[in-house]
Amino acid sequence: RDAQESRGLGDVYKRQVYGIQGHVAYPKQALNPILGMGKTLEKLKNMEWDRGNENFEPTSFQVSNIKSGTGAENVVPGVLEMTFNFRFSPESSPNGLKEMFETLLKKSDLKYDVSWTLSALPFLTSKTEFIDIVKSSIKEISNIDTKIDNGGGTSDGRWVAPMGSEIVELGPLNKTIHQIDEHVDIEDLSTLKEIYKKILINVHHSA
């Protein structure tokens, strides 16, 4: 079971790629944005945005949604809409990622619009007093030596971190997170309850 320090959060962005709608029988009179995005998507997939650092994995880029087409089987669409997400480490900045992304797009000669939404900046808990309490509490209940891990998702702790508070994320295993049939073991919830209780007791004793 991991006591998770504060995790860097990425951005969700939307972009539209424009082509020319037309009949599939007359490809010279149309411009297919789906085909135009093919090579660019491959480059985005293989792009090294940064190498991360000792606390954070490298920045990752994922496409979550692509929508295009009129519904007709014989019409080349005029627009492709794509939603994508960066989970970025402190080795990258929002502006730097935007610049790298749009530089690649400009090389493709695609006509496009991009809207950028910044959810939060990466942060790292540098204090260790509360983290040590969480680790010792886990050891007392589960006899597990805890590993600090900044991978995975994040929580609303990102809004508290800028105030200098020590943030630790600890919850059920996320092995199936956002998958079909996402689930946790009932036994894990019972164990987690005991760990939370022990944390409260140890915090009280350390006050």
C-alpha positions as CSV (number, residue, x, y, z in Angstrom):
1,R,0.0,0.0,0.0
2,D,1.4,3.3,-1.0
3,A,1.3,6.6,0.9
4,Q,1.2,9.0,-2.1
5,E,2.8,12.4,-1.9
6,S,1.2,15.2,-3.8
7,R,1.0,14.5,-7.6
8,G,1.5,16.9,-10.5
9,L,-1.7,17.5,-12.4
10,G,-1.9,18.2,-16.2
11,D,-4.2,20.0,-18.5
12,V,-7.1,19.1,-20.7
13,Y,-7.1,20.7,-24.1
14,K,-9.4,20.7,-27.2
15,R,-8.5,21.3,-30.7
16,Q,-10.2,21.4,-34.1
17,V,-8.5,20.4,-37.3
18,Y,-10.1,21.8,-40.5
19,G,-10.3,20.2,-43.9
20,I,-12.7,20.6,-46.8
21,Q,-15.9,18.6,-46.8
22,G,-16.7,16.8,-50.0
23,H,-17.7,13.6,-51.8
24,V,-15.4,10.6,-51.4
25,A,-15.5,10.0,-55.1
26,Y,-13.8,13.4,-55.7
27,P,-10.8,13.4,-53.3
28,K,-9.1,16.3,-55.1
29,Q,-12.0,18.6,-54.3
30,A,-11.9,17.6,-50.6
31,L,-9.4,17.6,-47.8
32,N,-9.8,14.9,-45.1
33,P,-8.8,16.1,-41.6
34,I,-8.8,12.5,-40.3
35,L,-6.1,11.4,-42.8
36,G,-4.3,14.7,-42.2
37,M,-4.0,14.0,-38.5
38,G,-2.6,10.5,-38.9
39,K,1.1,11.3,-39.1
40,T,0.8,14.1,-36.6
41,L,-0.8,11.8,-34.0
42,E,2.1,9.3,-34.4
43,K,4.6,12.1,-33.8
44,L,2.7,13.3,-30.7
45,K,2.6,9.7,-29.4
46,N,6.4,9.4,-29.7
47,M,7.3,12.9,-28.5
48,E,9.6,13.2,-25.5
49,W,8.1,16.2,-23.7
50,D,10.6,15.9,-20.8
51,R,12.4,13.2,-18.8
52,G,10.8,13.8,-15.5
53,N,12.9,13.8,-12.4
54,E,13.6,11.8,-9.2
55,N,10.1,12.6,-7.9
56,F,8.0,12.6,-11.1
57,E,7.5,10.4,-14.1
58,P,8.0,12.1,-17.5
59,T,5.2,14.2,-18.9
60,S,2.6,12.1,-20.7
61,F,0.3,13.0,-23.6
62,Q,-2.9,11.1,-24.1
63,V,-5.9,11.6,-26.5
64,S,-9.2,11.0,-24.8
65,N,-11.7,11.7,-27.5
66,I,-11.8,12.2,-31.3
67,K,-14.9,13.1,-33.2
68,S,-15.4,13.6,-36.9
69,G,-17.7,12.8,-39.8
70,T,-21.2,13.6,-40.9
71,G,-22.6,10.1,-40.4
72,A,-22.8,9.5,-44.1
73,E,-20.5,6.8,-45.5
74,N,-19.7,8.7,-48.7
75,V,-18.8,12.2,-47.3
76,V,-15.3,13.4,-46.4
77,P,-15.7,15.4,-43.2
78,G,-14.7,19.0,-43.0
79,V,-13.7,19.1,-39.3
80,L,-12.0,16.8,-36.7
81,E,-12.4,17.6,-33.0
82,M,-9.9,16.1,-30.5
83,T,-9.6,16.3,-26.8
84,F,-6.2,15.5,-25.3
85,N,-4.5,15.7,-21.9
86,F,-1.1,16.4,-20.6
87,R,-0.1,15.1,-17.1
88,F,3.1,17.1,-16.7
89,S,6.0,17.0,-14.4
90,P,7.7,20.1,-13.0
91,E,10.3,19.7,-15.7
92,S,7.7,21.2,-18.2
93,S,5.6,24.3,-18.0
94,P,2.2,24.9,-19.6
95,N,3.6,27.5,-22.0
96,G,6.5,25.2,-22.9
97,L,4.1,22.3,-23.7
98,K,1.9,24.6,-25.8
99,E,4.8,25.8,-27.8
100,M,6.1,22.3,-28.5
101,F,2.7,21.1,-29.4
102,E,1.9,24.0,-31.8
103,T,5.4,23.9,-33.4
104,L,4.7,20.3,-34.4
105,L,1.2,21.2,-35.7
106,K,2.6,24.1,-37.8
107,K,5.0,21.6,-39.5
108,S,2.0,19.5,-40.6
109,D,0.4,22.4,-42.6
110,L,-2.9,21.6,-40.9
111,K,-5.4,24.4,-40.3
112,Y,-6.5,24.3,-36.6
113,D,-7.8,26.0,-33.5
114,V,-6.7,25.0,-30.0
115,S,-8.3,25.9,-26.7
116,W,-6.2,25.3,-23.5
117,T,-7.5,24.7,-20.0
118,L,-5.0,24.7,-17.1
119,S,-6.4,22.6,-14.2
120,A,-3.5,23.0,-11.8
121,L,0.3,23.1,-11.6
122,P,2.5,20.3,-10.3
123,F,3.4,20.4,-6.7
124,L,5.5,18.4,-4.3
125,T,5.3,18.0,-0.5
126,S,8.7,18.7,0.9
127,K,7.9,18.4,4.6
128,T,8.0,14.9,6.0
129,E,6.4,15.0,9.5
130,F,2.9,14.0,8.4
131,I,4.3,11.6,5.7
132,D,6.3,9.9,8.4
133,I,3.2,9.5,10.6
134,V,1.3,8.0,7.6
135,K,4.1,5.6,6.9
136,S,4.4,4.4,10.5
137,S,0.6,4.0,10.8
138,I,0.5,1.8,7.7
139,K,3.4,-0.2,9.2
140,E,1.5,-0.7,12.5
141,I,-1.7,-1.9,10.8
142,S,-0.5,-3.8,7.8
143,N,3.2,-4.4,8.5
144,I,4.1,-3.0,5.2
145,D,7.1,-0.7,4.5
146,T,5.5,2.1,2.5
147,K,6.9,3.4,-0.8
148,I,6.3,7.0,-1.6
149,D,4.9,7.3,-5.1
150,N,4.0,10.4,-7.2
151,G,2.5,8.4,-10.1
152,G,-1.2,8.3,-11.0
153,G,-3.9,10.8,-10.4
154,T,-4.3,13.6,-8.1
155,S,-6.9,15.1,-5.7
156,D,-8.3,18.3,-4.4
157,G,-5.1,18.6,-2.3
158,R,-3.7,20.6,-5.2
159,W,-5.8,23.5,-4.0
160,V,-4.4,23.2,-0.5
161,A,-0.7,22.7,-1.4
162,P,0.0,26.3,-2.4
163,M,-0.7,27.3,1.2
164,G,2.4,25.3,2.3
165,S,0.4,22.5,3.8
166,E,1.8,19.0,3.9
167,I,-0.3,16.8,1.5
168,V,-0.4,13.0,1.5
169,E,-2.8,11.0,-0.6
170,L,-3.7,7.6,0.7
171,G,-6.6,5.5,-0.4
172,P,-7.7,2.2,-2.0
173,L,-5.5,0.6,-4.6
174,N,-6.2,2.1,-8.1
175,K,-5.3,-1.0,-10.1
176,T,-8.6,-0.8,-12.1
177,I,-9.1,3.0,-12.0
178,H,-11.5,4.2,-14.8
179,Q,-11.5,0.8,-16.3
180,I,-14.7,-1.2,-17.1
181,D,-15.8,-2.9,-13.9
182,E,-13.7,-0.5,-11.8
183,H,-13.6,-1.9,-8.2
184,V,-11.9,-2.1,-4.9
185,D,-11.8,-5.0,-2.4
186,I,-14.1,-4.7,0.6
187,E,-11.3,-6.0,2.8
188,D,-9.1,-3.2,1.6
189,L,-11.7,-0.6,2.7
190,S,-11.8,-2.2,6.2
191,T,-8.0,-2.1,6.4
192,L,-7.9,1.5,5.2
193,K,-10.4,2.5,7.9
194,E,-8.1,1.2,10.5
195,I,-5.1,3.0,9.0
196,Y,-7.0,6.3,8.9
197,K,-7.9,5.7,12.6
198,K,-4.3,5.0,13.5
199,I,-3.2,8.1,11.6
200,L,-5.6,10.3,13.7
201,I,-4.3,8.7,16.9
202,N,-0.7,9.2,16.0
203,V,-1.3,12.8,14.9
204,H,-2.9,13.5,18.3
205,H,0.0,11.9,20.2
206,S,2.5,14.0,18.2
207,A,0.7,17.3,18.9
